[in-house]
Amino acid sequence: MSRARGRPEGDAADAVILLAAGRFDNRPGHETARNAESVDSSPDFLTVSGGGQGIGEAISRRLAAAGAKVGVFDLSAENANRVASEIGGVPLVGDLTKEADLDRVFAQIGKVDILVNNAGVASRKGRDLPIWDLVREDWEFVLGINVTGLALCCKAVLPGMIERRYGRIVNIASIAGKEGNPKMGPYSASKAAVICLTKSLSKELVGKGDICVNSVSPAVIQTPILDQLNEEQVNMMLSKIPLARTGKPDEVAALVHFLASDECSFTTGFCFDISGGRATY
């Protein structure tokens, strides 16, 4: 059972770890993971939070198909076991907002060269309300997972990336972080924070090796989470998309695949939109 209801625009509520047997090459004809020049020639590890369902699951499956050995880190043991068993991975269970859980998981898997921060929630207990009706706990819950949890995951893996002078971090934000969605103040604010944190971190890492940090901002994506929203809310989001359809989790996974690869070597601090034309800047 998920920690909380997730959101329709980008990420799932739980966490997953992907352990990749070699850095990814995204070029045609190079679909499997490969070993590249690095200080440490042992297999690389790819970490994806939020991989137990929706977009995160699609990312997990695509990168596993590219040669990753996947360890699924999820608050839900059921989701972790299901995804891990279907892609030949290893289930890991924990809470990404608890440093003790992160210390245990990252100590268990060792080095991490690629981190995809996909975990997130839309609201606390489905409380999609105007700001004047929210309470402090609504803000703390969403920001704690979407921002603090993300920052803690970065903190856990960055010392190793800096030591090895290689890393890729991909943060899943949302179009809501650019435009703001009504009755989703905490969520919109948290995703704006993710976009700016990505830019800040990318600048801090300049000169510390081949370490690139980018974010992805999806619009509404077709996942089971949409079943939890009323038709009016879904139609409002769809009406803003020029291509007049929802995105597919596999489409987001394809973009993340590139950003996690060796080929993404001259792009950092950028926000990649995948919004069907909704984003205009």
URBEL-V339781 format. One record per residue. N is the residue number from 1. RES is the residue in three letters. SS is DSSP state (@ for helix, = for strand, . for the rest). PHI is phi in whole degrees, -180 to 180 (none if undefined). PSI is psi in radians with two decimals (none if undefined). Layout:
BEGIN
N:RES:SS:PHI:PSI / N:RES:SS:PHI:PSI
END
This chain:
BEGIN
1:MET:.:none:2.29 / 2:SER:.:-67:2.73 / 3:ARG:.:-63:-0.71 / 4:ALA:.:-160:2.87 / 5:ARG:.:-62:2.29 / 6:GLY:.:-84:-2.95 / 7:ARG:.:-114:2.81 / 8:PRO:.:-83:-0.26 / 9:GLU:.:-115:1.12 / 10:GLY:.:134:-0.80 / 11:ASP:.:-137:2.86 / 12:ALA:.:-96:3.11 / 13:ALA:.:-94:-0.22 / 14:ASP:.:-114:-2.92 / 15:ALA:.:-133:2.61 / 16:VAL:=:-141:2.62 / 17:ILE:=:-117:2.25 / 18:LEU:=:-109:2.26 / 19:LEU:=:-108:1.88 / 20:ALA:=:-94:2.31 / 21:ALA:.:-87:1.20 / 22:GLY:.:115:2.65 / 23:ARG:=:-68:2.67 / 24:PHE:=:-88:2.41 / 25:ASP:.:-113:2.13 / 26:ASN:.:-92:0.01 / 27:ARG:.:-76:2.62 / 28:PRO:.:-55:2.37 / 29:GLY:.:86:-0.01 / 30:HIS:.:-129:0.83 / 31:GLU:.:-74:-0.37 / 32:THR:.:-88:2.77 / 33:ALA:.:-67:2.60 / 34:ARG:=:-134:2.70 / 35:ASN:.:-85:2.30 / 36:ALA:.:-118:2.99 / 37:GLU:.:-62:2.28 / 38:SER:.:-159:2.87 / 39:VAL:.:-63:-0.70 / 40:ASP:.:-109:2.07 / 41:SER:.:-89:0.02 / 42:SER:.:-71:2.86 / 43:PRO:.:-57:2.49 / 44:ASP:.:-77:2.84 / 45:PHE:.:-124:2.34 / 46:LEU:=:-113:2.21 / 47:THR:=:-112:2.21 / 48:VAL:=:-126:2.08 / 49:SER:=:-88:2.53 / 50:GLY:.:82:0.59 / 51:GLY:.:-99:0.16 / 52:GLY:.:-84:-0.13 / 53:GLN:.:-165:2.92 / 54:GLY:@:56:-2.32 / 55:ILE:@:-61:-0.75 / 56:GLY:@:-61:-0.70 / 57:GLU:@:-65:-0.71 / 58:ALA:@:-62:-0.71 / 59:ILE:@:-63:-0.77 / 60:SER:@:-59:-0.81 / 61:ARG:@:-68:-0.72 / 62:ARG:@:-66:-0.79 / 63:LEU:@:-74:-0.51 / 64:ALA:@:-65:-0.70 / 65:ALA:@:-66:-0.40 / 66:ALA:.:-86:0.06 / 67:GLY:.:116:0.12 / 68:ALA:=:-80:2.53 / 69:LYS:=:-97:2.11 / 70:VAL:=:-105:2.23 / 71:GLY:=:-111:2.05 / 72:VAL:=:-90:1.96 / 73:PHE:=:-102:1.93 / 74:ASP:=:-143:2.55 / 75:LEU:.:-65:-0.54 / 76:SER:.:-94:2.01 / 77:ALA:@:-64:-0.58 / 78:GLU:@:-63:-0.85 / 79:ASN:@:-64:-0.73 / 80:ALA:@:-61:-0.79 / 81:ASN:@:-68:-0.70 / 82:ARG:@:-63:-0.94 / 83:VAL:@:-65:-0.77 / 84:ALA:@:-62:-0.75 / 85:SER:@:-67:-0.61 / 86:GLU:@:-76:-0.39 / 87:ILE:.:-116:0.23 / 88:GLY:.:71:0.58 / 89:GLY:.:-104:-2.90 / 90:VAL:=:-123:2.19 / 91:PRO:=:-79:2.38 / 92:LEU:=:-132:2.43 / 93:VAL:=:-122:2.33 / 94:GLY:.:-180:3.13 / 95:ASP:.:-117:2.07 / 96:LEU:.:-71:-0.15 / 97:THR:.:-90:-0.08 / 98:LYS:.:-108:2.02 / 99:GLU:@:-61:-0.56 / 100:ALA:@:-64:-0.69 / 101:ASP:@:-66:-0.75 / 102:LEU:@:-65:-0.73 / 103:ASP:@:-60:-0.74 / 104:ARG:@:-66:-0.81 / 105:VAL:@:-67:-0.83 / 106:PHE:@:-70:-0.52 / 107:ALA:@:-68:-0.58 / 108:GLN:@:-70:-0.66 / 109:ILE:@:-95:-0.25 / 110:GLY:.:82:-2.50 / 111:LYS:.:-70:2.59 / 112:VAL:.:-129:2.12 / 113:ASP:.:-103:-0.32 / 114:ILE:=:-135:2.18 / 115:LEU:=:-122:2.18 / 116:VAL:=:-115:1.92 / 117:ASN:=:-89:1.69 / 118:ASN:.:-112:-0.26 / 119:ALA:.:-67:2.52 / 120:GLY:.:180:2.89 / 121:VAL:.:-134:2.76 / 122:ALA:.:-89:-0.62 / 123:SER:.:-165:3.01 / 124:ARG:.:-94:2.05 / 125:LYS:.:56:0.64 / 126:GLY:.:69:0.38 / 127:ARG:.:-85:1.29 / 128:ASP:.:-88:1.61 / 129:LEU:.:-133:2.79 / 130:PRO:.:-64:2.73 / 131:ILE:@:-56:-0.65 / 132:TRP:@:-69:-0.22 / 133:ASP:@:-102:-0.05 / 134:LEU:.:-83:2.76 / 135:VAL:.:-117:2.92 / 136:ARG:@:-54:-0.69 / 137:GLU:@:-63:-0.54 / 138:ASP:@:-62:-0.77 / 139:TRP:@:-68:-0.81 / 140:GLU:@:-65:-0.63 / 141:PHE:@:-66:-0.89 / 142:VAL:@:-68:-0.82 / 143:LEU:@:-67:-0.56 / 144:GLY:@:-63:-0.71 / 145:ILE:@:-82:-0.89 / 146:ASN:@:-73:-0.52 / 147:VAL:@:-112:-1.00 / 148:THR:@:-65:-0.74 / 149:GLY:@:-60:-0.74 / 150:LEU:@:-62:-0.80 / 151:ALA:@:-64:-0.66 / 152:LEU:@:-66:-0.65 / 153:CYS:@:-65:-0.74 / 154:CYS:@:-61:-0.80 / 155:LYS:@:-59:-0.64 / 156:ALA:@:-68:-0.60 / 157:VAL:@:-100:-0.35 / 158:LEU:@:-65:-0.67 / 159:PRO:@:-56:-0.71 / 160:GLY:@:-69:-0.71 / 161:MET:@:-62:-0.76 / 162:ILE:@:-66:-0.70 / 163:GLU:@:-63:-0.70 / 164:ARG:@:-89:-0.14 / 165:ARG:.:60:0.61 / 166:TYR:=:-153:2.46 / 167:GLY:=:179:2.72 / 168:ARG:=:-133:2.24 / 169:ILE:=:-124:2.23 / 170:VAL:=:-123:2.07 / 171:ASN:=:-105:2.17 / 172:ILE:=:-86:1.96 / 173:ALA:.:-100:-2.36 / 174:SER:.:-171:2.68 / 175:ILE:.:-60:-0.45 / 176:ALA:@:-63:-0.45 / 177:GLY:@:-74:-0.24 / 178:LYS:@:-99:-0.72 / 179:GLU:@:-108:-0.40 / 180:GLY:.:78:2.19 / 181:ASN:.:-105:2.36 / 182:PRO:.:-61:2.49 / 183:LYS:.:64:0.35 / 184:MET:.:-136:0.79 / 185:GLY:@:-58:-0.92 / 186:PRO:@:-60:-0.71 / 187:TYR:@:-66:-0.85 / 188:SER:@:-61:-0.77 / 189:ALA:@:-63:-0.68 / 190:SER:@:-66:-0.64 / 191:LYS:@:-78:-0.51 / 192:ALA:@:-64:-0.67 / 193:ALA:@:-63:-0.69 / 194:VAL:@:-62:-0.76 / 195:ILE:@:-62:-0.79 / 196:CYS:@:-74:-0.60 / 197:LEU:@:-62:-0.67 / 198:THR:@:-59:-0.80 / 199:LYS:@:-66:-0.75 / 200:SER:@:-62:-0.84 / 201:LEU:@:-64:-0.67 / 202:SER:@:-61:-0.63 / 203:LYS:@:-73:-0.62 / 204:GLU:@:-65:-0.45 / 205:LEU:.:-93:-0.04 / 206:VAL:.:-59:2.30 / 207:GLY:.:87:0.01 / 208:LYS:.:-105:0.30 / 209:GLY:.:118:-2.96 / 210:ASP:=:-84:1.26 / 211:ILE:=:-122:2.03 / 212:CYS:=:-118:2.41 / 213:VAL:=:-127:2.12 / 214:ASN:=:-137:2.87 / 215:SER:=:-125:2.82 / 216:VAL:=:-129:2.30 / 217:SER:=:-118:1.66 / 218:PRO:=:-79:2.69 / 219:ALA:.:-91:-2.69 / 220:VAL:.:-67:2.23 / 221:ILE:=:-116:2.45 / 222:GLN:=:-76:1.73 / 223:THR:.:-135:2.94 / 224:PRO:@:-58:-0.33 / 225:ILE:@:-61:-0.52 / 226:LEU:@:-62:-0.43 / 227:ASP:@:-66:-0.32 / 228:GLN:@:-89:-0.09 / 229:LEU:.:-104:2.64 / 230:ASN:.:-76:2.76 / 231:GLU:@:-61:-0.62 / 232:GLU:@:-63:-0.75 / 233:GLN:@:-67:-0.74 / 234:VAL:@:-64:-0.77 / 235:ASN:@:-64:-0.62 / 236:MET:@:-61:-0.77 / 237:MET:@:-69:-0.71 / 238:LEU:@:-65:-0.58 / 239:SER:@:-64:-0.34 / 240:LYS:.:-90:-0.04 / 241:ILE:.:-102:1.97 / 242:PRO:.:-56:-0.61 / 243:LEU:.:-75:-0.10 / 244:ALA:.:58:0.68 / 245:ARG:.:-156:2.90 / 246:THR:.:-79:2.73 / 247:GLY:=:-80:2.92 / 248:LYS:=:-110:2.47 / 249:PRO:@:-53:-0.64 / 250:ASP:@:-65:-0.52 / 251:GLU:@:-69:-0.68 / 252:VAL:@:-67:-0.73 / 253:ALA:@:-61:-0.63 / 254:ALA:@:-64:-0.72 / 255:LEU:@:-67:-0.75 / 256:VAL:@:-63:-0.64 / 257:HIS:@:-56:-0.80 / 258:PHE:@:-63:-0.81 / 259:LEU:@:-66:-0.38 / 260:ALA:.:-91:-0.03 / 261:SER:=:-95:2.91 / 262:ASP:.:-60:-0.54 / 263:GLU:.:-66:-0.40 / 264:CYS:.:-84:1.33 / 265:SER:.:-117:-0.16 / 266:PHE:.:-127:0.40 / 267:THR:.:-131:2.09 / 268:THR:.:-152:2.57 / 269:GLY:.:78:0.23 / 270:PHE:.:-104:2.66 / 271:CYS:=:-109:2.03 / 272:PHE:=:-94:2.10 / 273:ASP:=:-85:2.45 / 274:ILE:=:-138:1.39 / 275:SER:.:-130:0.23 / 276:GLY:.:64:0.43 / 277:GLY:.:95:-0.02 / 278:ARG:.:-66:-0.75 / 279:ALA:.:-74:2.35 / 280:THR:.:-121:0.15 / 281:TYR:.:-154:none
END
